[in-house]
Amino acid sequence: MGYRHKILLVDDNQELLRLLARLVEAEGWLPITYGRGKAALGAIATERPAVAVVDVLLPDMVGYDVGVALKKVGIPFLFMTGIFKGGRAASEARIQHGAAGYFEKPFEARKLLDAIRGLLPVEQPALARPEPAADSDDDFDVEVAVEVEEPVEALELTGKVEVNEMGVVSAVICGESLQAARVAPAAVAPSLAGAADAKAPRNEPPDEGELRDNLPDLVTAFWLAQQTGELAVHRGRVKKAIYFERGRPCYAISNLVADRFGPFLVRVGKLTATQLELCVAAAQKKGRRAGEVLVEMGILKETEKLYYLAQRVKAIAYSLFAWEDGQYRIHFADRASLESTKIELQPAHLIWRGVKKLYRAERLARLLPDRVRLMPTQQPAYGLHEVDLDVWEAQLLTRVNGTRTVAELIALAKKPDASVRATLWALVALEILEKR
């Protein structure tokens, strides 16, 4: 196996910790991860890491204390933080605490890896960096369409979309808000399965974790690390994925028939079932994509095609917030670069609307029981300026101070129970609020 440098990673954000560990492992190093400072202190002596990366604000202590212990035994370390920002904080970290580097969240994970590499001891032969896994084609086959085995919930989509080509915003298209209709298992529209793009089934890599309620944390992990890659999720035969560029969601794919372009247009009322049947027949005959055929048929204009393609991508990404089970995998291949047209979707906006629109009342009651008390987090992942608060939500937020229970906040808001819980949990998911 050969020698592997041990890299100590300390952060209480578990999804970010997992993502950084994956990146460290891809470099041929051995990640040692801890979510608490006290546990990390014990690992300094037992694990003897070559380099450490420590979050400044930990649940049980400040990361500076971990830095003191690392400095005493001569282990170089880097700090990362989401709260203590600016040149003065960075200077103090280096001069007063001896840090070799200071990374403010969100940061480019590649720069962090470069900093780690620069601190590794040269006297030990490092294990050769492994070749990246050839995973560009072995995740799941989006062209092998499957029909819904359970209902696809209705979804409201805002009318504004930002579309970019080659990394540059090329169009901001504004239309009316769309309502994508609910799809029942027995009522599936015709698909384009079997058209020109069909491929053989692919082998699938092992799952990395259970989805459960972790989707907001996974999106945030990509954002905080400014990481490019893919979050693939599957539940039974249904498989979807969100692509990220430098931490921002920019594209989404699905193997669900209801998520295909033609059936999506039927769901939002742009296309009739009869028009879809004609489109499917023409697409299969000509080996063309649905959007191209619809433009040729005069049903869509070119700008409309672009608009609805972007809305479809948004719908796929948002739909994952309705999933309460399933498995996920993370890939770091830049698959988004293969897409000629992508969308600009802010991660905070995705989480905010995804939770508020698609979390069921029963789920919200489980996540936020009446007796729970909430308080502002000391290290928010996003700023309030990134969230579109209604007036009543802004007023309610001023009353969240750690003393009031969820039940009391609902009573103060004078809004429906599920609406208040959805707002509160969305703010928790954004790491603006936390449970006391």
ABEGO torsion letter per residue (X at the ends): XEBBBBBBBBBABAAAAAAAAAAAAAAGBBBBBBABAAAAAAAAAAAGBABBBBBABBAABBAAAAAAAAAAAGBBBBBBBAABBEAAAAAAAAAAAGBABBBBOBBBAAAAAAAAAAABBAABBBBBBBBBBBAAAAABBAABBBBBABBBBBBBBBABBBBBBGGBBABBBBBBBBBBBBBBAABBBBBABGBAABBBBBBBBBBABBAEAAAAAAAAAAAAAGBBEBBBBBBEABBBBBBBBGGBBABBBBABAAABAAAAAAAAGABBAAAAAAAAAAAAAAGBBAAAAAAAAGABBAAAAAAAAAAAAAAAAAAAAABABEBBBBBABBAAAABABBBBBBAAAAAAAAAAAABBAAAAAAABBAABBBBBBABBABBAAABBBBAAAAAAAAABAGABBAAAAAAAAGBBAAAAAAAAAAAAAAGABBBX
